Structure formats: structure tokens, C-alpha cells
Amino acid sequence: CFRQLVKASDIHIKAVTALAEKYKNFSKFLLDFVVPQIHLQVVTGEALKLQNFCLIGSPGIGKSAMLNELSEALDITGRIFDASSIQASHVLNGLSRNYTSADVGLIFKTLLLEVNPKNMEPRPANALFCIDEVEKVGRTDQHGSVLDLMLALLEKQTSHRFIDVCFPELPLNLEHLNWCFTANSIKNLSPPLRSRVVEIEIPNPTEEQSIEIAGSIYAEEIKCLKGRVTRVPELEYSELVKLSEYSPRRQKQLLKISIARAIRDGHGSVQIEAKAQKKIHRMGFL
């Protein structure tokens, strides 16, 4: 009752549709999974609530970046947790005050102690929480099983009354949270977790999509520099083609350093180093 619930609206549908234009390899997920659910909730006047889902795809194709923008498009603000840092359940649900290192967990801290840095307001009750690369979460039961806790959080009956071990006096109702996960493959995902989420395969961008992605990344980088440098370097199509051979994450890294070099050297255009070709050593017989 202390956090607002963001209701679905036609504005959200338009924002997600626009996002599909930017992240073209995510268009099927956005248009066939997200938009229909929002449309139904607009008709019924309900709050935004997506089915629990897991995006599965190669590293660096933009899963986390897209989810960040999706949470902004839906006005629910997002929080992405790095799975490699969640090696025991107390990281999420706190450590008892019986321990000298007692502290609240990430869930309690995120909902009650943090604010949205853009508007300095608390996160809504149906915020988007994501565990990135979920296959890397801890498997130990020393301080409680991470998997058991996550399974409880994904069930409406058990998420209705969440208790942070460090602060049991203040139970939280998490039933409206939007939960999602990312994974590089389904190989190491547990069957119980898989049964509670909708698995969505995200393809690698095509060459044409990669060129468009590189162009949008360049535009964002240049937008931040306009008015701050005397001359902004241009990006020719031939350099976009070079960038299309890389993942979106690598594209951003290459563009940042290439733009910086062009400005340092006074060049009018950005130069991208061509991708090194792997040498193939063939074995022959006489």
C-alpha cells in the first residue's frame, strides 16, 4: 500500500513498439510477448504485470541494455542484479541480526531504501527485477539456497508475504513485481526454474540489423558530445559494415575508443579497425 502500481496504457504499447524498431533482434519478444499482455491489461484496466520470462541468447547481444530501456518505456523502473554476485540467498533476503555482518538483502534495499535516480522517486510495486546470467547464481546451501528463494519469489502465494531475515518486523508484498532473467544458454538452468518462466530465444542480429544497431550506438555517443567538443567525427557506411561483424556490446566499446582517437587526432571521421581474420593451419601429407 506504500508503493504505487503503474497501470498499463496505450502509451506503453507505443513505447514498446518503438523499442522493437531499435532492438530489431528482440522484435518478436517485444511485439509477440510484451505488447499483447499490455493490450489485455489496458482493456481490463489492470496494472502492468508480465509473465515471468527468461531471455536466452549469446553474450553481448544487448539483453541487459534492452531490458533497461524496456523498464523505462513501461515507467516501472528496472533493477538488474548480477547473478555472479548472488552466491547465497542472504544476498537477496538479508542476514540475521544474530550475525555481526547483519544487513538487509538486495530486494529490501532496492524497494525501500533506493530511489529512481532519474526522478528521485521510490520504485513502484510492479518494478522490473532481472537476474542477469542466472546460470551463474550460487549453488551452495550454506546460507540458504538461492534457487529455493527464487522459486518462492516467482509464486504468487509465497511472494505475497516476503520476509527479509534482517528485518522480519516488516514483511513485503512482492506479488506485483515483474521478474525476468537472462541466460547465455539453457544448459545449466535448473528444471524447477525453467518450469516457472517463459523461455524466449533471442537470435543474434543479422548483418543489416547489426549495421542499424551500430548506427544508433554512434548517434547516442555523438549526442553526448555535441556542444562539448569543437568537431564531432562522422561515421561512414564502410565503417558501419566493419562494426556489423561484432556484437552490440563490442560495437559500443570500439566506437567509444575510435571516437576518442578521432577527436584526439583531429580526424573528421571515425576509423574502425577491421576484424582480424583467424589463420587456419592446414595439415598436409606427402
Buried (B, 14 or more C-beta within 10 A) or exposed (E): EEBBEBBBBEEBBEBBBEBBEBBBBBBBBBBEBBBEBBBEBBEEEBBBBBEBBBBBBEEBBBBBBBBBBBBBBBBBBBBBBEBEEBBBBBBBBBBEEEEEEBBBBBBBBBBBEEEBEEEEEBBBBBBBBBBBBBBBBBEEEEBBBBBEBBBBBBEEEBBEEBBBBBBEEEEBBBBBBBBBBBBBEEEEBBEEBBEBBBEBEBEEBEEEBBBBBBBBBBEEBBEEBEEEEEEBBEBEEEBBBBBBBBBBBBBBBBBEEBBBEBBEEEBEEBBBEEEEEEEEEEEEEE
